Amino acid sequence: MALAVRRLCTARVLRVNPAPDGLWGAPLDTSMDGARLQTAAAPVLRGTDEVRFGRKYMGLAVLPEWAGAAIGRLVERTDKRALRYDYLRMVDALRSTGHVTPRGKGGGREARRQRREDRAAQRGGKSRAAAAEEARISVPRALAGERVQMVVPGERPPPRSLVRPGALLRPHTVEYGPGEAAAFVAAFAPGTYGVLLNVFSEAARRLPGLRPRAVLDFGCGPGTALWAAQAAWGPAAVARYAGIDVSEAMIRCAQDLIAAMPAGRAPAAAEFLRYLAPDLPGARSDLVVAAFALSELPSDAARRTTVETLWGYAADTLVLVDRGTPRAAQMVSEARDQLLALGGCHTVAPFPSDGPDPTAGTPAWIHFSQRTQRPQFTMRTKHSKSNIEDVGYSYVVMRRGPRPLPPDDDPPPPGQRRKSPERLAREAYDWPRIVHPPMKRKGHVVADVCTREGRIERWTFTKSHCRQAYRDARKASWGDLFPHAPMSVVLRPYYEPLGGPVAGAESDDVGGFGFDDDDGPSKRDRS
């Protein structure tokens, strides 16, 4: 009873954040009778313009309602067992091409050269695995709480088939007929749309002057790039759409989905071609896209030719997106190097510079993840109970012209406190990018970032160093541009933390298409 009376008689504590002097014409009077007044030294802003502008995280990506209804009608007309079987065949093909080819295997010139090097290394007293590590990877020392993930070709067995349990997979692709096209749309269209929506939304924010009236989509599939472009730049932004896909069944599917668009959303002109030629009339477009197509090409020479041809058609911007596997990320990085060697362009995202990929020659790769919602037909096709999936991907956005220079450090005009989107877009070219999910601990946040100097660094933000930077770091996500300066910096290669592999980082799965453990052959498939 005495304790309760003592609590009731205690004066209340009033916490007030004072306004800056002059906001109401006079300093704040902090004298109050009957209460103790505690004031903060300076109010903490809840986020800055720079942090909000550099945020890449967009939450759950949901397929447009009209697209979900149209795909649902297509799936209803397809035999469910055949749909499931075609889906598993595509998963096998994706897992086989995502697998790292063993060193020295095959009959090609490169394989023979590798075998000669291995024999010479063995005569020198070194094993093949040790020679491969020494030649390709400099073994670093792990920091506290981490382990080094070494990726050496030939050290991992090939994946096993889901269609034929027990059989080892060899790299192969699938020819898309009507059944395969229906299975692709049902299983992979939502994830592809979510990834492209994330990339296009970032491009629309980073490039205020880009308004793509004409879009060229290589490997168009069902036309997911068109849906994402309409969501990022507006329903009526795209006036001309050209899709290129080798599958006639996939082209017919894309045409049916364009016909199912609501009034006012379909582009004024939509044409489809089966092959990419270097001299297509009227194919030069503001935005050229190749989504999950580079890894489907048969050779490095075909990829180099395709990238050069696509760049010739790009009047403004070229977007390359592929899976989140190490091999697919390497393909995207090599395409970026090829374009930079041609000249006349610069990197918009994800790298904050035009230098080489900082993860080249290391066991790491730059990739990201986007969470998407699975419609009912996707859950039934994959035999999954989860209605969400994390799609891993790697990408690059290239634009014509020289790299923009950072703006002068002039204060904003009188009466204007916020920075304009154009100024933020120019500043963002130099901001580091978070290339791994931040590790948020008590009192501090640790993040791995790719800097404009072309290095992977580990940055630490503490509450005692800068309250604003610490608060923004706790809200930061994988893939964000982060403008704050850290308290401490550790120059280091890119490692995988002990928490386990991140979404899309598995080397032998579909590589970022949300392949679950429960997506394997079910009892119905084996019967």
One Martini backbone bead per residue (centre of mass of N, CA, C, O) as a GRO file, in nm:
protein
  527
    1MET     BB    1   0.059   0.062  -0.021
    2ALA     BB    2   0.301   0.255   0.005
    3LEU     BB    3   0.395   0.218  -0.291
    4ALA     BB    4   0.140   0.329  -0.428
    5VAL     BB    5   0.147   0.610  -0.300
    6ARG     BB    6   0.427   0.690  -0.405
    7ARG     BB    7   0.350   0.674  -0.710
    8LEU     BB    8   0.117   0.887  -0.703
    9CYS     BB    9   0.310   1.128  -0.581
   10THR     BB   10   0.468   1.128  -0.826
   11ALA     BB   11   0.597   1.303  -1.061
   12ARG     BB   12   0.568   1.362  -1.378
   13VAL     BB   13   0.727   1.285  -1.686
   14LEU     BB   14   0.830   1.518  -1.935
   15ARG     BB   15   0.876   1.463  -2.283
   16VAL     BB   16   1.059   1.694  -2.493
   17ASN     BB   17   1.106   1.810  -2.820
   18PRO     BB   18   1.260   2.068  -2.925
   19ALA     BB   19   1.253   2.330  -3.111
   20PRO     BB   20   1.399   2.525  -3.303
   21ASP     BB   21   1.528   2.815  -3.323
   22GLY     BB   22   1.278   3.022  -3.479
   23LEU     BB   23   1.017   2.862  -3.558
   24TRP     BB   24   0.831   3.074  -3.354
   25GLY     BB   25   1.043   3.333  -3.294
   26ALA     BB   26   1.139   3.165  -3.028
   27PRO     BB   27   1.254   3.028  -2.775
   28LEU     BB   28   1.217   2.769  -2.569
   29ASP     BB   29   1.035   2.726  -2.278
   30THR     BB   30   1.153   2.506  -2.002
   31SER     BB   31   0.958   2.612  -1.782
   32MET     BB   32   0.802   2.399  -1.526
   33ASP     BB   33   0.557   2.326  -1.307
   34GLY     BB   34   0.560   2.013  -1.139
   35ALA     BB   35   0.806   1.930  -1.338
   36ARG     BB   36   1.021   1.740  -1.527
   37LEU     BB   37   1.256   1.834  -1.784
   38GLN     BB   38   1.337   1.653  -2.083
   39THR     BB   39   1.590   1.704  -2.325
   40ALA     BB   40   1.709   1.697  -2.635
   41ALA     BB   41   1.968   1.790  -2.829
   42ALA     BB   42   1.834   1.639  -3.090
   43PRO     BB   43   1.639   1.559  -3.330
   44VAL     BB   44   1.524   1.262  -3.481
   45LEU     BB   45   1.514   1.157  -3.785
   46ARG     BB   46   1.282   0.968  -3.994
   47GLY     BB   47   1.465   0.970  -4.216
   48THR     BB   48   1.594   1.019  -4.538
   49ASP     BB   49   1.610   1.102  -4.860
   50GLU     BB   50   1.839   0.906  -4.936
   51VAL     BB   51   1.723   0.645  -4.815
   52ARG     BB   52   1.455   0.645  -4.968
   53PHE     BB   53   1.584   0.646  -5.254
   54GLY     BB   54   1.779   0.376  -5.201
   55ARG     BB   55   1.545   0.188  -5.181
   56LYS     BB   56   1.474  -0.155  -5.289
   57TYR     BB   57   1.265  -0.239  -5.115
   58MET     BB   58   0.906  -0.367  -5.194
   59GLY     BB   59   0.814  -0.629  -5.107
   60LEU     BB   60   0.538  -0.778  -5.216
   61ALA     BB   61   0.481  -0.942  -5.515
   62VAL     BB   62   0.198  -0.900  -5.734
   63LEU     BB   63  -0.001  -1.014  -5.952
   64PRO     BB   64  -0.201  -0.917  -6.170
   65GLU     BB   65  -0.530  -0.972  -6.185
   66TRP     BB   66  -0.562  -1.024  -6.491
   67ALA     BB   67  -0.327  -1.230  -6.512
   68GLY     BB   68  -0.429  -1.440  -6.310
   69ALA     BB   69  -0.694  -1.501  -6.460
   70ALA     BB   70  -0.572  -1.586  -6.735
   71ILE     BB   71  -0.389  -1.814  -6.627
   72GLY     BB   72  -0.612  -1.978  -6.491
   73ARG     BB   73  -0.759  -2.049  -6.756
   74LEU     BB   74  -0.519  -2.197  -6.885
   75VAL     BB   75  -0.483  -2.417  -6.664
   76GLU     BB   76  -0.773  -2.541  -6.679
   77ARG     BB   77  -0.706  -2.656  -6.987
   78THR     BB   78  -0.495  -2.834  -6.837
   79ASP     BB   79  -0.333  -3.103  -6.759
   80LYS     BB   80  -0.212  -3.170  -6.448
   81ARG     BB   81  -0.003  -3.397  -6.491
   82ALA     BB   82   0.140  -3.265  -6.733
   83LEU     BB   83   0.215  -3.005  -6.588
   84ARG     BB   84   0.394  -3.134  -6.373
   85TYR     BB   85   0.592  -3.277  -6.562
   86ASP     BB   86   0.694  -3.022  -6.713
   87TYR     BB   87   0.799  -2.880  -6.465
   88LEU     BB   88   1.017  -3.092  -6.386
   89ARG     BB   89   1.175  -3.068  -6.649
   90MET     BB   90   1.253  -2.769  -6.608
   91VAL     BB   91   1.401  -2.807  -6.343
   92ASP     BB   92   1.619  -2.992  -6.453
   93ALA     BB   93   1.734  -2.788  -6.657
   94LEU     BB   94   1.806  -2.564  -6.454
   95ARG     BB   95   1.994  -2.739  -6.272
   96SER     BB   96   2.197  -2.821  -6.495
   97THR     BB   97   2.287  -2.520  -6.579
   98GLY     BB   98   2.366  -2.438  -6.271
   99HIS     BB   99   2.594  -2.622  -6.296
  100VAL     BB  100   2.919  -2.683  -6.248
  101THR     BB  101   3.164  -2.757  -6.451
  102PRO     BB  102   3.391  -2.972  -6.458
  103ARG     BB  103   3.715  -2.998  -6.455
  104GLY     BB  104   3.824  -3.136  -6.765
  105LYS     BB  105   3.559  -3.185  -6.902
  106GLY     BB  106   3.548  -3.309  -7.205
  107GLY     BB  107   3.635  -3.224  -7.571
  108GLY     BB  108   3.749  -2.955  -7.553
  109ARG     BB  109   3.995  -2.720  -7.550
  110GLU     BB  110   3.965  -2.631  -7.254
  111ALA     BB  111   3.972  -2.915  -7.129
  112ARG     BB  112   4.255  -2.994  -7.232
  113ARG     BB  113   4.406  -2.768  -7.091
  114GLN     BB  114   4.327  -2.848  -6.801
  115ARG     BB  115   4.457  -3.130  -6.808
  116ARG     BB  116   4.747  -3.036  -6.854
  117GLU     BB  117   4.767  -2.867  -6.595
  118ASP     BB  118   4.708  -3.100  -6.399
  119ARG     BB  119   4.948  -3.281  -6.474
  120ALA     BB  120   5.166  -3.071  -6.408
  121ALA     BB  121   5.084  -3.037  -6.109
  122GLN     BB  122   5.124  -3.335  -6.024
  123ARG     BB  123   5.431  -3.342  -6.090
  124GLY     BB  124   5.469  -3.108  -5.859
  125GLY     BB  125   5.285  -3.230  -5.603
  126LYS     BB  126   4.987  -3.157  -5.684
  127SER     BB  127   4.670  -3.139  -5.661
  128ARG     BB  128   4.395  -3.057  -5.832
  129ALA     BB  129   4.249  -2.893  -5.614
  130ALA     BB  130   4.492  -2.719  -5.529
  131ALA     BB  131   4.548  -2.598  -5.809
  132ALA     BB  132   4.271  -2.467  -5.848
  133GLU     BB  133   4.283  -2.283  -5.603
  134GLU     BB  134   4.551  -2.136  -5.672
  135ALA     BB  135   4.455  -2.030  -5.960
  136ARG     BB  136   4.158  -1.895  -5.867
  137ILE     BB  137   4.208  -1.886  -5.541
  138SER     BB  138   4.258  -1.691  -5.264
  139VAL     BB  139   4.309  -1.786  -4.949
  140PRO     BB  140   4.140  -1.675  -4.684
  141ARG     BB  141   4.065  -1.520  -4.376
  142ALA     BB  142   3.844  -1.555  -4.143
  143LEU     BB  143   3.627  -1.417  -3.955
  144ALA     BB  144   3.448  -1.373  -3.696
  145GLY     BB  145   3.172  -1.583  -3.745
  146GLU     BB  146   3.298  -1.740  -3.999
  147ARG     BB  147   3.293  -1.884  -4.332
  148VAL     BB  148   3.442  -2.032  -4.602
  149GLN     BB  149   3.328  -2.049  -4.945
  150MET     BB  150   3.434  -2.289  -5.161
  151VAL     BB  151   3.447  -2.276  -5.527
  152VAL     BB  152   3.521  -2.578  -5.698
  153PRO     BB  153   3.560  -2.727  -5.973
  154GLY     BB  154   3.466  -3.077  -5.935
  155GLU     BB  155   3.359  -3.101  -5.612
  156ARG     BB  156   3.063  -3.146  -5.732
  157PRO     BB  157   2.803  -3.316  -5.788
  158PRO     BB  158   2.561  -3.377  -5.978
  159PRO     BB  159   2.246  -3.358  -6.012
  160ARG     BB  160   1.929  -3.492  -5.963
  161SER     BB  161   1.653  -3.619  -6.081
  162LEU     BB  162   1.292  -3.576  -6.072
  163VAL     BB  163   1.184  -3.767  -6.298
  164ARG     BB  164   1.455  -3.957  -6.253
  165PRO     BB  165   1.530  -4.118  -6.000
  166GLY     BB  166   1.897  -4.118  -5.967
  167ALA     BB  167   1.964  -3.948  -6.200
  168LEU     BB  168   2.200  -3.778  -6.368
  169LEU     BB  169   2.270  -3.458  -6.468
  170ARG     BB  170   2.283  -3.288  -6.773
  171PRO     BB  171   2.329  -3.040  -6.968
  172HIS     BB  172   2.012  -2.883  -7.051
  173THR     BB  173   1.722  -2.827  -7.248
  174VAL     BB  174   1.395  -2.696  -7.335
  175GLU     BB  175   1.132  -2.741  -7.541
  176TYR     BB  176   0.866  -2.518  -7.621
  177GLY     BB  177   0.554  -2.607  -7.589
  178PRO     BB  178   0.239  -2.602  -7.484
  179GLY     BB  179   0.303  -2.744  -7.212
  180GLU     BB  180   0.555  -2.578  -7.128
  181ALA     BB  181   0.421  -2.300  -7.139
  182ALA     BB  182   0.209  -2.355  -6.919
  183ALA     BB  183   0.413  -2.428  -6.695
  184PHE     BB  184   0.569  -2.163  -6.692
  185VAL     BB  185   0.335  -1.972  -6.627
  186ALA     BB  186   0.245  -2.116  -6.361
  187ALA     BB  187   0.543  -2.121  -6.210
  188PHE     BB  188   0.727  -1.843  -6.324
  189ALA     BB  189   0.578  -1.572  -6.374
  190PRO     BB  190   0.560  -1.440  -6.089
  191GLY     BB  191   0.870  -1.425  -6.037
  192THR     BB  192   0.951  -1.264  -6.289
  193TYR     BB  193   0.775  -1.019  -6.230
  194GLY     BB  194   0.897  -0.938  -5.955
  195VAL     BB  195   1.184  -0.883  -6.053
  196LEU     BB  196   1.118  -0.672  -6.276
  197LEU     BB  197   0.975  -0.473  -6.089
  198ASN     BB  198   1.220  -0.407  -5.919
  199VAL     BB  199   1.411  -0.310  -6.146
  200PHE     BB  200   1.220  -0.095  -6.275
  201SER     BB  201   1.174   0.076  -6.022
  202GLU     BB  202   1.468   0.160  -5.994
  203ALA     BB  203   1.499   0.287  -6.276
  204ALA     BB  204   1.274   0.503  -6.241
  205ARG     BB  205   1.419   0.642  -5.996
  206ARG     BB  206   1.719   0.680  -6.118
  207LEU     BB  207   1.563   0.760  -6.408
  208PRO     BB  208   1.373   1.029  -6.471
  209GLY     BB  209   1.410   1.043  -6.805
  210LEU     BB  210   1.275   0.761  -6.827
  211ARG     BB  211   1.038   0.680  -7.108
  212PRO     BB  212   0.924   0.390  -7.235
  213ARG     BB  213   0.778   0.353  -7.550
  214ALA     BB  214   0.995   0.131  -7.630
  215VAL     BB  215   1.004  -0.237  -7.626
  216LEU     BB  216   1.259  -0.493  -7.596
  217ASP     BB  217   1.207  -0.858  -7.573
  218PHE     BB  218   1.424  -1.103  -7.480
  219GLY     BB  219   1.274  -1.371  -7.396
  220CYS     BB  220   0.959  -1.310  -7.324
  221GLY     BB  221   0.746  -1.513  -7.319
  222PRO     BB  222   0.445  -1.392  -7.171
  223GLY     BB  223   0.523  -1.073  -7.101
  224THR     BB  224   0.641  -0.963  -6.818
  225ALA     BB  225   0.788  -0.698  -6.899
  226LEU     BB  226   0.532  -0.540  -6.971
  227TRP     BB  227   0.395  -0.547  -6.695
  228ALA     BB  228   0.628  -0.412  -6.535
  229ALA     BB  229   0.643  -0.148  -6.700
  230GLN     BB  230   0.353  -0.057  -6.633
  231ALA     BB  231   0.398  -0.051  -6.320
  232ALA     BB  232   0.645   0.159  -6.324
  233TRP     BB  233   0.535   0.383  -6.572
  234GLY     BB  234   0.256   0.294  -6.660
  235PRO     BB  235  -0.005   0.182  -6.853
  236ALA     BB  236   0.069   0.409  -7.104
  237ALA     BB  237   0.384   0.403  -7.167
  238VAL     BB  238   0.363   0.167  -7.369
  239ALA     BB  239   0.339   0.163  -7.731
  240ARG     BB  240   0.584  -0.044  -7.801
  241TYR     BB  241   0.607  -0.405  -7.858
  242ALA     BB  242   0.885  -0.645  -7.864
  243GLY     BB  243   0.895  -0.998  -7.910
  244ILE     BB  244   1.141  -1.262  -7.836
  245ASP     BB  245   1.086  -1.610  -7.939
  246VAL     BB  246   1.139  -1.946  -8.025
  247SER     BB  247   0.848  -2.001  -7.924
  248GLU     BB  248   0.533  -2.036  -8.043
  249ALA     BB  249   0.373  -2.101  -7.785
  250MET     BB  250   0.471  -1.850  -7.625
  251ILE     BB  251   0.364  -1.638  -7.821
  252ARG     BB  252   0.065  -1.717  -7.800
  253CYS     BB  253   0.047  -1.662  -7.499
  254ALA     BB  254   0.119  -1.360  -7.513
  255GLN     BB  255  -0.116  -1.278  -7.699
  256ASP     BB  256  -0.344  -1.368  -7.508
  257LEU     BB  257  -0.262  -1.176  -7.271
  258ILE     BB  258  -0.292  -0.911  -7.425
  259ALA     BB  259  -0.598  -0.958  -7.493
  260ALA     BB  260  -0.665  -0.963  -7.163
  261MET     BB  261  -0.640  -0.679  -7.131
  262PRO     BB  262  -0.735  -0.402  -7.034
  263ALA     BB  263  -0.849  -0.113  -7.108
  264GLY     BB  264  -0.553   0.080  -7.196
  265ARG     BB  265  -0.295  -0.134  -7.170
  266ALA     BB  266  -0.247  -0.200  -7.444
  267PRO     BB  267  -0.049  -0.173  -7.690
  268ALA     BB  268  -0.058  -0.034  -7.999
  269ALA     BB  269   0.210  -0.214  -8.056
  270ALA     BB  270   0.245  -0.575  -8.129
  271GLU     BB  271   0.532  -0.787  -8.171
  272PHE     BB  272   0.662  -1.107  -8.303
  273LEU     BB  273   0.963  -1.306  -8.274
  274ARG     BB  274   1.196  -1.582  -8.309
  275TYR     BB  275   1.444  -1.397  -8.400
  276LEU     BB  276   1.765  -1.247  -8.377
  277ALA     BB  277   1.855  -0.968  -8.563
  278PRO     BB  278   2.083  -0.710  -8.671
  279ASP     BB  279   1.834  -0.587  -8.895
  280LEU     BB  280   1.580  -0.472  -8.764
  281PRO     BB  281   1.307  -0.299  -8.837
  282GLY     BB  282   1.226  -0.079  -8.584
  283ALA     BB  283   1.390  -0.199  -8.305
  284ARG     BB  284   1.454   0.055  -8.174
  285SER     BB  285   1.482   0.115  -7.818
  286ASP     BB  286   1.461   0.244  -7.503
  287LEU     BB  287   1.403  -0.061  -7.400
  288VAL     BB  288   1.611  -0.341  -7.317
  289VAL     BB  289   1.537  -0.694  -7.261
  290ALA     BB  290   1.693  -0.975  -7.061
  291ALA     BB  291   1.517  -1.242  -6.914
  292PHE     BB  292   1.642  -1.537  -6.845
  293ALA     BB  293   1.842  -1.588  -7.127
  294LEU     BB  294   2.153  -1.627  -7.114
  295SER     BB  295   2.147  -1.923  -6.980
  296GLU     BB  296   2.007  -2.050  -7.255
  297LEU     BB  297   2.255  -2.028  -7.401
  298PRO     BB  298   2.504  -2.241  -7.539
  299SER     BB  299   2.730  -2.000  -7.541
  300ASP     BB  300   2.958  -1.749  -7.516
  301ALA     BB  301   2.938  -1.653  -7.809
  302ALA     BB  302   2.629  -1.616  -7.812
  303ARG     BB  303   2.624  -1.406  -7.585
  304ARG     BB  304   2.801  -1.188  -7.714
  305THR     BB  305   2.627  -1.146  -7.966
  306THR     BB  306   2.362  -1.076  -7.822
  307VAL     BB  307   2.459  -0.831  -7.660
  308GLU     BB  308   2.549  -0.662  -7.903
  309THR     BB  309   2.271  -0.655  -8.043
  310LEU     BB  310   2.106  -0.530  -7.812
  311TRP     BB  311   2.276  -0.269  -7.792
  312GLY     BB  312   2.202  -0.170  -8.081
  313TYR     BB  313   1.884  -0.137  -7.991
  314ALA     BB  314   1.968   0.062  -7.766
  315ALA     BB  315   1.885   0.397  -7.705
  316ASP     BB  316   1.931   0.384  -7.370
  317THR     BB  317   1.846   0.093  -7.223
  318LEU     BB  318   1.990  -0.198  -7.052
  319VAL     BB  319   1.848  -0.514  -6.934
  320LEU     BB  320   1.994  -0.767  -6.722
  321VAL     BB  321   1.855  -1.090  -6.633
  322ASP     BB  322   1.909  -1.347  -6.384
  323ARG     BB  323   2.006  -1.571  -6.199
  324GLY     BB  324   2.143  -1.656  -5.859
  325THR     BB  325   2.383  -1.792  -5.968
  326PRO     BB  326   2.712  -1.801  -6.027
  327ARG     BB  327   2.696  -1.837  -6.338
  328ALA     BB  328   2.486  -1.615  -6.401
  329ALA     BB  329   2.644  -1.381  -6.271
  330GLN     BB  330   2.885  -1.410  -6.463
  331MET     BB  331   2.734  -1.345  -6.723
  332VAL     BB  332   2.649  -1.059  -6.644
  333SER     BB  333   2.935  -0.952  -6.590
  334GLU     BB  334   3.047  -1.005  -6.876
  335ALA     BB  335   2.846  -0.821  -7.022
  336ARG     BB  336   2.938  -0.564  -6.884
  337ASP     BB  337   3.232  -0.571  -6.979
  338GLN     BB  338   3.165  -0.562  -7.281
  339LEU     BB  339   3.023  -0.283  -7.282
  340LEU     BB  340   3.256  -0.117  -7.157
  341ALA     BB  341   3.455  -0.184  -7.392
  342LEU     BB  342   3.289  -0.036  -7.614
  343GLY     BB  343   3.151   0.204  -7.502
  344GLY     BB  344   2.919   0.462  -7.429
  345CYS     BB  345   2.880   0.377  -7.116
  346HIS     BB  346   2.700   0.293  -6.805
  347THR     BB  347   2.646   0.215  -6.469
  348VAL     BB  348   2.361   0.195  -6.263
  349ALA     BB  349   2.321  -0.123  -6.197
  350PRO     BB  350   2.454  -0.226  -5.892
  351PHE     BB  351   2.706  -0.074  -5.945
  352PRO     BB  352   2.897   0.222  -5.825
  353SER     BB  353   3.067   0.146  -6.091
  354ASP     BB  354   3.302   0.084  -6.382
  355GLY     BB  355   3.434  -0.141  -6.265
  356PRO     BB  356   3.512  -0.427  -6.165
  357ASP     BB  357   3.423  -0.710  -6.030
  358PRO     BB  358   3.485  -0.779  -5.692
  359THR     BB  359   3.409  -1.110  -5.725
  360ALA     BB  360   3.624  -1.181  -5.910
  361GLY     BB  361   3.785  -1.480  -5.821
  362THR     BB  362   3.571  -1.561  -5.613
  363PRO     BB  363   3.325  -1.731  -5.410
  364ALA     BB  364   3.149  -1.497  -5.508
  365TRP     BB  365   2.827  -1.318  -5.564
  366ILE     BB  366   2.608  -1.099  -5.717
  367HIS     BB  367   2.294  -1.089  -5.542
  368PHE     BB  368   1.933  -1.124  -5.513
  369SER     BB  369   1.595  -1.065  -5.365
  370GLN     BB  370   1.243  -1.163  -5.427
  371ARG     BB  371   0.923  -1.137  -5.306
  372THR     BB  372   0.647  -1.353  -5.382
  373GLN     BB  373   0.328  -1.438  -5.493
  374ARG     BB  374   0.139  -1.727  -5.489
  375PRO     BB  375  -0.075  -1.862  -5.663
  376GLN     BB  376  -0.276  -2.128  -5.685
  377PHE     BB  377  -0.151  -2.249  -5.949
  378THR     BB  378   0.140  -2.256  -5.837
  379MET     BB  379   0.094  -2.437  -5.592
  380ARG     BB  380  -0.016  -2.680  -5.754
  381THR     BB  381   0.226  -2.722  -5.945
  382LYS     BB  382   0.443  -2.740  -5.690
  383HIS     BB  383   0.329  -2.869  -5.434
  384SER     BB  384   0.264  -2.619  -5.235
  385LYS     BB  385   0.193  -2.448  -4.916
  386SER     BB  386   0.321  -2.192  -5.013
  387ASN     BB  387   0.248  -1.832  -5.100
  388ILE     BB  388   0.564  -1.793  -5.107
  389GLU     BB  389   0.867  -1.652  -5.270
  390ASP     BB  390   1.221  -1.654  -5.325
  391VAL     BB  391   1.387  -1.468  -5.576
  392GLY     BB  392   1.675  -1.510  -5.735
  393TYR     BB  393   1.914  -1.258  -5.862
  394SER     BB  394   2.072  -1.105  -6.146
  395TYR     BB  395   2.201  -0.773  -6.250
  396VAL     BB  396   2.188  -0.507  -6.512
  397VAL     BB  397   2.225  -0.147  -6.575
  398MET     BB  398   2.246   0.015  -6.891
  399ARG     BB  399   2.376   0.333  -7.022
  400ARG     BB  400   2.399   0.582  -7.221
  401GLY     BB  401   2.680   0.745  -7.176
  402PRO     BB  402   2.812   0.916  -6.942
  403ARG     BB  403   2.897   0.950  -6.628
  404PRO     BB  404   2.768   1.111  -6.385
  405LEU     BB  405   2.823   1.379  -6.200
  406PRO     BB  406   2.850   1.507  -5.913
  407PRO     BB  407   2.720   1.731  -5.729
  408ASP     BB  408   2.729   2.010  -5.580
  409ASP     BB  409   2.781   2.140  -5.241
  410ASP     BB  410   2.509   2.290  -5.235
  411PRO     BB  411   2.271   2.448  -5.104
  412PRO     BB  412   1.965   2.487  -5.085
  413PRO     BB  413   1.732   2.674  -5.156
  414PRO     BB  414   1.538   2.900  -5.042
  415GLY     BB  415   1.277   2.714  -4.884
  416GLN     BB  416   1.446   2.440  -4.944
  417ARG     BB  417   1.493   2.119  -4.786
  418ARG     BB  418   1.460   1.935  -5.023
  419LYS     BB  419   1.556   1.718  -5.252
  420SER     BB  420   1.574   1.647  -5.564
  421PRO     BB  421   1.550   1.380  -5.774
  422GLU     BB  422   1.788   1.463  -5.957
  423ARG     BB  423   2.001   1.492  -5.733
  424LEU     BB  424   1.974   1.209  -5.614
  425ALA     BB  425   2.046   1.056  -5.875
  426ARG     BB  426   2.341   1.164  -5.887
  427GLU     BB  427   2.433   1.074  -5.601
  428ALA     BB  428   2.370   0.757  -5.628
  429TYR     BB  429   2.625   0.671  -5.798
  430ASP     BB  430   2.815   0.676  -5.509
  431TRP     BB  431   2.663   0.473  -5.354
  432PRO     BB  432   2.651   0.220  -5.165
  433ARG     BB  433   2.591  -0.138  -5.168
  434ILE     BB  434   2.401  -0.384  -5.037
  435VAL     BB  435   2.514  -0.745  -5.064
  436HIS     BB  436   2.379  -0.816  -4.779
  437PRO     BB  437   2.228  -0.901  -4.515
  438PRO     BB  438   2.201  -0.740  -4.242
  439MET     BB  439   2.357  -0.733  -3.918
  440LYS     BB  440   2.151  -0.716  -3.631
  441ARG     BB  441   2.245  -0.577  -3.335
  442LYS     BB  442   2.325  -0.476  -3.025
  443GLY     BB  443   2.405  -0.139  -3.100
  444HIS     BB  444   2.456  -0.272  -3.396
  445VAL     BB  445   2.557  -0.266  -3.750
  446VAL     BB  446   2.623  -0.502  -4.016
  447ALA     BB  447   2.768  -0.439  -4.350
  448ASP     BB  448   2.787  -0.532  -4.685
  449VAL     BB  449   2.968  -0.345  -4.933
  450CYS     BB  450   2.970  -0.169  -5.245
  451THR     BB  451   3.194   0.042  -5.372
  452ARG     BB  452   3.322   0.293  -5.580
  453GLU     BB  453   3.618   0.147  -5.564
  454GLY     BB  454   3.562  -0.173  -5.594
  455ARG     BB  455   3.473  -0.282  -5.301
  456ILE     BB  456   3.450  -0.509  -5.029
  457GLU     BB  457   3.286  -0.404  -4.732
  458ARG     BB  458   3.279  -0.371  -4.374
  459TRP     BB  459   3.021  -0.216  -4.197
  460THR     BB  460   2.984  -0.007  -3.898
  461PHE     BB  461   2.698   0.072  -3.687
  462THR     BB  462   2.644   0.299  -3.420
  463LYS     BB  463   2.477   0.468  -3.176
  464SER     BB  464   2.720   0.649  -3.071
  465HIS     BB  465   2.808   0.774  -3.345
  466CYS     BB  466   2.508   0.761  -3.512
  467ARG     BB  467   2.176   0.778  -3.496
  468GLN     BB  468   2.086   0.798  -3.792
  469ALA     BB  469   2.259   0.568  -3.911
  470TYR     BB  470   2.154   0.348  -3.718
  471ARG     BB  471   1.856   0.363  -3.789
  472ASP     BB  472   1.889   0.314  -4.098
  473ALA     BB  473   2.037   0.039  -4.070
  474ARG     BB  474   1.793  -0.112  -3.934
  475LYS     BB  475   1.614  -0.052  -4.213
  476ALA     BB  476   1.786  -0.201  -4.390
  477SER     BB  477   1.848  -0.375  -4.702
  478TRP     BB  478   1.888  -0.583  -4.943
  479GLY     BB  479   2.018  -0.360  -5.204
  480ASP     BB  480   2.070  -0.100  -5.085
  481LEU     BB  481   2.133   0.231  -5.076
  482PHE     BB  482   2.405   0.378  -4.869
  483PRO     BB  483   2.513   0.706  -4.751
  484HIS     BB  484   2.648   0.643  -4.497
  485ALA     BB  485   2.891   0.666  -4.262
  486PRO     BB  486   3.102   0.481  -4.089
  487MET     BB  487   3.285   0.380  -3.811
  488SER     BB  488   3.382   0.109  -3.957
  489VAL     BB  489   3.639  -0.061  -4.164
  490VAL     BB  490   3.658  -0.368  -4.367
  491LEU     BB  491   3.875  -0.512  -4.577
  492ARG     BB  492   3.715  -0.759  -4.790
  493PRO     BB  493   3.591  -1.023  -4.884
  494TYR     BB  494   3.328  -1.235  -4.982
  495TYR     BB  495   3.109  -1.379  -4.752
  496GLU     BB  496   2.952  -1.638  -4.568
  497PRO     BB  497   2.766  -1.665  -4.320
  498LEU     BB  498   2.662  -1.881  -4.060
  499GLY     BB  499   2.341  -1.871  -4.127
  500GLY     BB  500   2.356  -1.942  -4.421
  501PRO     BB  501   2.206  -1.955  -4.700
  502VAL     BB  502   2.066  -1.760  -4.922
  503ALA     BB  503   1.853  -1.653  -5.133
  504GLY     BB  504   1.963  -1.801  -5.435
  505ALA     BB  505   2.258  -1.953  -5.347
  506GLU     BB  506   2.218  -2.205  -5.480
  507SER     BB  507   2.394  -2.416  -5.717
  508ASP     BB  508   2.161  -2.676  -5.766
  509ASP     BB  509   1.919  -2.519  -5.845
  510VAL     BB  510   1.711  -2.308  -6.010
  511GLY     BB  511   1.812  -2.010  -5.934
  512GLY     BB  512   1.545  -1.826  -5.834
  513PHE     BB  513   1.238  -1.999  -5.856
  514GLY     BB  514   1.129  -2.130  -5.590
  515PHE     BB  515   1.257  -2.405  -5.500
  516ASP     BB  516   1.139  -2.661  -5.315
  517ASP     BB  517   1.143  -2.941  -5.116
  518ASP     BB  518   0.823  -2.996  -5.197
  519ASP     BB  519   0.886  -3.019  -5.532
  520GLY     BB  520   0.905  -3.297  -5.557
  521PRO     BB  521   0.820  -3.602  -5.596
  522SER     BB  522   0.531  -3.743  -5.558
  523LYS     BB  523   0.317  -3.998  -5.523
  524ARG     BB  524   0.178  -3.939  -5.795
  525ASP     BB  525   0.446  -3.932  -5.969
  526ARG     BB  526   0.539  -4.239  -5.884
  527SER     BB  527   0.269  -4.402  -5.984
   0.00000   0.00000   0.00000
